[in-house]
Structure formats: C-alpha cells, structure tokens
Amino acid sequence: MTDFEPLWNNKTAVSTDALPPSSDETADVTPPIGVTPPQVLAQDAATGRRGAAWRLLYWIIENDPRAVVAVSSLEDDRLAQHLLEFIAMSTWADKSFVVPPPLRSAHARTRLCTLFLPESGMETARAEHVLKAGLSDKRPAMRETAAHILGIMRSRSAVPALIAALRDPVPAVQLQAVKALGRAGGASAVSALMQALHRVDEQTGSQIFVSLVQIGRTAVPSLIEASSSGSAWMRWHCIRALAEIGDSQALPALVQALRDPDHSVAWMAAKGLVKYGKWTIAPVLRLLTTADTTTWLVETASYVLSSQCKRNAKLKPYLDPVLQNMRGATYKAATPYVAMKALRELTEAGLISGKA
C-alpha cells in the first residue's frame, strides 16, 4: 500500500451516492463560480456552509493556489475538522453533502489529504491537533482516516495517540495505526507493536512485521528476542523481518534459525542469509561443527554455502568438500570435521574472517 492509498472504499467509509439530500439543501446555495474569493469561501466552509465548501473543494482539486493559501491562512480548526470528515465520511459538518463526480473520486480525496501535510496546506500544529482528536472520534471511519493521514505525515508527536489506537475495537483502525507507526518509527512504537502482536488478527499481525521492517535497525533487538518464541508463526515472521532489515546484529539469530524445528522457519533463514554474502560462511561452518547434523540443517546450510560459491568462485575449492560430504551417507559423523577444516583453510587463505 502506498502512502496515498485511499480508505474510502472500505466498509467504514460512506458513499455519497447513498446519502439523501437534507431538508435544508436549498438554504445552502452554491456560490457563483469564479465570483466569491477563496478566503471568504474558506471562512464560510468552516462555519459549515456546504455551498462554500463545494466551491472551495472544487478549486483545490483544480490546483488553484489561491484556494490552498485560503486553507493554510485560516486560523480555524473547524475547516480542518470538516475536511477530515469529508475525506472519511463524505459529509460536511455532519450534513449530507451532494457534490459533483470530480469531488467524489479517489484522486480528489488524495488531493485533500495533502492539505494536512507540512508545507502543502494548513499549519502542521493545527493539522496534527485535528487529526489526533480524530483518533478519538466516535465514528470508526474518522478514526481510521485520521490514523492514515498521520502516517502519511510521519508524525512523531502523534506516536502516543497512535499507540493507543492499537487497542481500538475496530480492526480497520488498528491496521491504519500499525501502518502509521511504521512510518513514524521510534523505540516506543517498536515496543507497542510487539505487544500488540498477541491480541490483533492475522492481517494486522502481518502488517506489524511490515511496519517493524520500515522502522529498521531500532526494531532488531526486539525481533531477535521474539525469534525464539514458541510460536512457529512468530518465529517465521521475525526471521523474515530480520532478513529484510539486513542488519549485521541479526546474523547470529538467522544462522541459529537454520536448525529451527519448523522447516518453513529454517528455509526463511536460509534465504535471508544469502544476502549477507561471505559474512555468513564462518558462522554457518561454525554451526556445522557444534550442532546436530540433522537432515534439515544439511538442506539449509547447503543452500547458503552453495549460494556463496556461485557468487565467488574462489570459495568453491574450500566449500565443495563440505557440500559433497553433506550429501554422502556418513554426513552426520563427518560434517563437523570437514566444516572445521574448511573454516580453518578459508581463514588462513584470507578469504573470510574466522572471528565469531
């Protein structure tokens, strides 16, 4: 999902076509096109006048700079609140809002989302204040959209509110909070996301790991700790996330995972280790000298070592005997010795570092 993927097709969103016109529709007349100044339209729209909002939004979608200036210069939270409501609910000031097709499109709402971004519309402090208040709105669509836009903003100040949103009763809101925390980052976000893994549904749980990858190195220690979980699902996702982050401090955990009792976890570790290049060779050979040479360890270790041979032909004379031995009938007894010999010879040749 990109930063600007729309939310309005979700179940929590409301279709404008399904909204009947209100009884006072005729009392809120659309201003003549091209006559009323944008500043006046912004002020009237902030008070809840849908006619003024209609024209202001139209000018914004048309990329008229005067309309954006009118939004950014208006010191009134109500306009931002109504904009958020329109993006989330297709209503304005809690009233039905029948607008022309160009204003109902995903592009239109994406364009309106940008008004909350720094240097793209309204003042950042006002935008964050309104969006954080939106996280506590009684309407799920408002909370979901507020979390989504805060994620686009990568708002660090909103992290505590987004962490609280992880406990929202609506899964769609939780999901957007998880995505937003991935973009905002920080150690507190990592801790909260890891704790949330034990109570969210599978879709949100999978997204948590995507967000942890986005956060990057800060998330590595927590992922390493969780990679020894009793849950194979948890271990698989942790190993995958560690491999995608690619930080050197995760290397020992990935190597140990080659002997994981769950085959899918072991193979995820093997595939992840390949990207570390020759730095995997010494720890993998060392593992073969100390661990029980099981069938699965032979498969995963062979995959890692043979991949390095393909990358660097100089390694082949040293690693081929190890690979051939692991395919033989006496692999359980002979592998530790052959691996130790290869480790010593590669280190003496200066092709790898023998240090742990």
Buried (B, 14 or more C-beta within 10 A) or exposed (E): EEBBEBBBEBEBBBEBEEBEEBEEBEEBEBBEEEEBEBBBBBBBBBEBBBBBBBBBBBBBBEEBEEBBBBBBEBEBBBBBBBBBBBBBBBBBBEBBBBBEEEBBEEEBBBBBBBBBBEEBBBBBEBBBBBBBBBBEBEBBBBBBBBBBBBBBBBBEBBBEBBBBBBEBEBBBBBBBBBBBBBBBBBEBBBEBBBEBBEEBEEEBBBBBBBBBBBBBEBBBBBBBEBBEBEEBBBBBBBBBBBBBBBBEEBBEBBBBBBBBEBEEBBBBBBBBBBEBEBBBBBBBBBBBBEBEBBEBBBBBBBBBBBBBBEEEEEBEEBBBBBBEBBEEEEBBEBBBEBBBBBBEBBBEEEBBEEEE
